[in-house]
Amino acid sequence: MAAAIEAGRTAPNADIVIVEKMDRLGKKILATGNGRCNFSNIGADTDNYYGRSKYFVKYCLERFTVNDTVNFFNQLGVFPKEEENGKLYPFSGQASAVSDCLRNEIARLGVKTETGFHVGIVANNKKGFKLEAKDGRVLYADRLIIAGGGCASPALGSDGSCFDLLKSLGHRVSELAPALVQIKTDPKEVKSLQGIKFDGVLRLIHNDRYIAEEKGEILFTSYGLSGPPIFRISAKLPFKKNMALSFDIMPEHTPKEVFDILVSRRDNLSHLTMEGFFTGLVNKRIGNLIAKRSGIEKLSFKVKDLDKTMLWSMASLLKDYRLDITGTKGFANAQVTAGGALTEDFDERTMESKIINGLYACGEVLDIYGDCGGYNLQWAWSSGRLAGASAAESMK
Ligand SMILES: Cc1cc2nc3c(=O)[nH]c(=O)nc-3n(C[C@H](O)[C@H](O)[C@H](O)COP(=O)(O)OP(=O)(O)OC[C@H]3O[C@@H](n4cnc5c(N)ncnc54)[C@H](O)[C@@H]3O)c2cc1C
């Protein structure tokens, strides 16, 4: 949609058509930002992006900056509101504002739309491109911009079919993986914690090294973990093995302070059993697991019998409770796709294919994805507008 708008503005006489397999344009936008559309981030920078060659985004983000995005949407009617960590939302708090204003501008520019047009085949010859929809409809074009997204959340349209189209045109597509997604752990380890929410610090461990840290509300589920910090940290998961999560349940205190707290609890609560030892300190179910991991099998164990080794073990677990990562909730639940069409096959200054003249790609279909927080849509707008402007310029 951004590509079509920029193309329409750059070449007002060009005949521009958006083809979309769903029954309307921009369905995914409605689901973004929990229905509020976190459409950009004030701090968007190369370092917020991932891909085999993430520096591919640099020129594009400088040509169509975050400020340009804010002005672009403001001009279309979407007044911005900045929230925590530089996240930008429509002031009205409605994602529909973003898709509506894009559709209005598309109509104003006279850009045509063909919905329910699921492109199944793209053929290319010297004259241009032939697009065949699965229902038999055919379209011809001098220029083609592929903006079909990845395979994340296929129910919203992006089913990965554009990777096949690009491959059929000679493009290379890297290994793909879901990102910005819930994380799976051994269900046995989290079963008893299902439904618990807690505010803590979460660290991602790869081959025994901390590689990322997030804070916020973490939710235990039947399969593993969810919540904003989990989504954010999952940006670092794709294509790595031997990953674990470490929870700091008492981030305000050092390990020695936690140990001292436990020692004084043992002394004050010496009349109790382990059943009551953690009450008022951490969620009881978390406390029970910590006691178990510290070798205390029975809750009837007397608090007064806790020795220093047991208390140190519990203090260490409260600071560093580990769960091995066994996977993610997959593309069906992911917000973005890690991997995609190799960027080295595209010109970063125009988004044009280096393999086929007149072919362009933008957004998530390329091997670029961003952190959670408005960075992915910023990439979609910047790269879409660059592709649209370049394709239209090349027609002049
Ligand atoms: C639930 C959810 C919440 C999100 N929240 C945010 C957020 O708040 N902020 C943020 O920055 N990012 C968010 N994202 C990520 C962001 O939405 C995507 O990165 C972005 O939409 C990618 O834009 P795109 O144009 O490349 O692809 P898409 O938005 O996926 O659009 C691709 C379009 O192409 C169509 N299509 C695909 N294949 C074909 C075909 N063969 N023929 C015809 N049409 C086809 C699809 O139907 C779709 O409409 C979220 C994603 C999800 C799933």
The ligand as a Gaussian input file, in Angstrom:
#p B3LYP/6-31G(d) Opt

LIG

0 1
 C       -0.469000     -10.029000      15.167000
 C        0.633000      -9.129000      14.625000
 C        0.909000      -7.937000      15.284000
 C        1.926000      -7.113000      14.800000
 N        2.137000      -5.909000      15.406000
 C        3.076000      -5.063000      14.921000
 C        3.227000      -3.763000      15.453000
 O        2.455000      -3.315000      16.309000
 N        4.230000      -2.985000      14.953000
 C        5.071000      -3.418000      13.956000
 O        5.965000      -2.673000      13.549000
 N        4.899000      -4.632000      13.380000
 C        3.918000      -5.456000      13.825000
 N        3.733000      -6.674000      13.221000
 C        4.575000      -7.038000      12.066000
 C        4.093000      -6.268000      10.815000
 O        2.684000      -6.305000      10.741000
 C        4.703000      -6.865000       9.537000
 O        6.098000      -6.928000       9.654000
 C        4.319000      -6.014000       8.336000
 O        2.921000      -5.974000       8.178000
 C        4.954000      -6.556000       7.053000
 O        4.472000      -5.794000       5.987000
 P        4.494000      -6.365000       4.493000
 O        3.778000      -5.358000       3.683000
 O        5.866000      -6.740000       4.113000
 O        3.658000      -7.711000       4.552000
 P        2.163000      -7.987000       5.054000
 O        1.702000      -6.922000       5.967000
 O        2.162000      -9.390000       5.518000
 O        1.309000      -7.839000       3.728000
 C        1.437000      -8.749000       2.672000
 C        0.151000      -8.785000       1.890000
 O        0.365000      -9.535000       0.708000
 C       -0.732000     -10.410000       0.523000
 N       -0.251000     -11.585000      -0.234000
 C        0.664000     -12.490000       0.165000
 N        0.876000     -13.400000      -0.798000
 C        0.100000     -13.051000      -1.844000
 C       -0.120000     -13.601000      -3.133000
 N        0.516000     -14.699000      -3.558000
 N       -1.024000     -12.991000      -3.956000
 C       -1.686000     -11.864000      -3.548000
 N       -1.508000     -11.301000      -2.335000
 C       -0.620000     -11.892000      -1.496000
 C       -1.191000     -10.761000       1.918000
 O       -2.537000     -11.176000       1.936000
 C       -0.962000      -9.461000       2.668000
 O       -2.105000      -8.635000       2.676000
 C        2.708000      -7.509000      13.658000
 C        2.400000      -8.698000      13.002000
 C        1.368000      -9.506000      13.476000
 C        1.055000     -10.780000      12.742000

